[in-house]
């Protein structure tokens, strides 16, 4: 999968970021935590661990599970990342990136948790929650 250097910011600009290995392939997560966190599926770019933030004093982090945490701007509330604790892999919401043209919708996770009131028309790889968790 192709990667690029992606830059972006939160809504108010108090936090900016550079993701040196942002994936062009967008992933959507339909799990209950992601939907509760953002009001719908999380659509994000897998950015690895090489992500730099300016304005870190404006980032609050919530440990949402034993294995992951979620960061947000404590000024405007923008969701900044979902991060795996053991590898520091960041998943950054695609709406935060300055340039959207490189993205392609590639994967949906927790499709068995998706509510029936929406469906995406894109052809994607679809993983159940058990497949995502390796169960």
C-alpha positions in Angstrom: 0.0 0.0 0.0 1.3 3.4 -0.9 2.2 6.0 1.8 2.8 9.7 1.7 3.7 12.6 4.0 0.4 13.9 5.3 -0.1 17.1 7.2 -3.2 18.5 8.9 -4.7 20.1 12.0 -7.6 20.1 14.3 -10.6 22.4 13.7 -9.2 25.3 15.6 -5.5 24.9 14.6 -4.2 24.5 18.1 -2.8 21.0 17.1 -1.0 20.3 13.9 0.6 17.1 12.7 2.9 15.5 10.2 2.4 11.8 9.5 5.4 10.6 7.5 3.9 7.3 6.5 0.2 8.1 6.0 -1.6 5.3 4.1 -3.5 6.1 1.0 -5.9 3.3 2.0 -8.7 4.5 4.2 -10.1 2.2 6.9 -13.5 2.5 8.4 -14.3 1.0 11.8 -17.9 0.3 12.8 -17.2 -0.9 16.4 -19.3 0.5 19.2 -16.5 2.5 20.7 -15.6 4.2 17.4 -19.3 5.0 16.7 -19.8 6.3 20.2 -16.6 8.4 20.0 -17.5 10.1 16.8 -21.2 9.6 16.2 -20.5 7.3 13.2 -17.8 5.1 11.8 -14.2 6.2 12.3 -12.7 6.7 8.8 -9.0 6.9 9.2 -5.6 6.6 7.6 -3.1 4.1 9.2 -0.1 6.3 9.8 2.3 4.1 11.7 4.3 5.5 14.6 6.2 8.2 12.7 3.8 11.0 13.5 4.8 14.4 15.0 2.4 16.8 16.7 2.8 20.5 17.3 0.7 21.9 20.1 1.0 18.7 22.2 0.0 20.7 25.3 -3.5 20.9 23.7 -3.8 17.1 23.3 -5.7 15.0 25.8 -5.5 11.2 25.6 -8.2 8.8 26.8 -7.3 5.1 27.4 -10.3 3.6 25.7 -9.2 0.0 26.2 -6.3 -2.1 27.5 -4.7 -2.0 24.1 -5.6 1.4 22.6 -6.1 5.1 23.3 -7.8 8.1 21.6 -6.4 11.6 21.4 -8.4 14.8 21.0 -7.8 18.5 21.0 -8.7 19.9 24.4 -9.4 23.3 22.9 -11.9 22.5 20.1 -12.6 18.8 20.7 -11.5 17.5 17.3 -10.6 13.8 17.3 -6.9 13.5 16.5 -6.0 9.9 16.6 -6.8 6.3 17.6 -3.4 4.8 18.8 -2.4 1.2 19.6 -0.5 1.3 22.9 2.0 -1.5 22.1 3.2 -0.3 18.7 2.2 3.4 18.8 0.5 2.9 15.5 -1.7 6.0 14.8 -4.9 6.0 12.9 -5.7 9.6 12.0 -9.2 10.6 10.8 -9.0 11.5 7.2 -10.9 14.7 7.6 -8.0 16.3 9.4 -5.6 16.0 6.4 -5.0 19.1 4.3 -5.1 17.1 1.1 -7.7 14.5 0.5 -6.9 13.5 -3.1 -4.6 10.6 -2.4 -7.1 8.6 -0.4 -8.9 5.4 -1.5 -11.5 3.7 0.7 -10.0 0.1 1.1 -11.2 -1.6 4.3 -14.1 -1.8 6.7 -13.6 -3.3 10.2 -16.2 -4.7 12.6 -18.8 -5.0 9.8 -20.8 -7.3 12.0 -21.2 -4.4 14.5 -22.4 -1.9 11.8 -26.0 -0.7 12.4 -28.5 -1.4 9.6 -29.3 2.3 8.9 -26.3 3.0 6.7 -24.2 1.2 4.1 -21.2 2.2 1.9 -21.4 1.5 -1.8 -17.6 1.2 -2.2 -16.0 -2.2 -2.8 -13.8 -2.8 0.3 -12.2 -5.6 2.2 -14.6 -6.4 5.1 -13.5 -7.8 8.4 -15.7 -8.9 11.3 -14.8 -8.0 14.8 -13.4 -11.5 15.4 -11.3 -11.3 12.2 -9.9 -7.9 13.3 -9.0 -9.2 16.7 -7.5 -12.4 15.4 -10.0 -14.6 17.2 
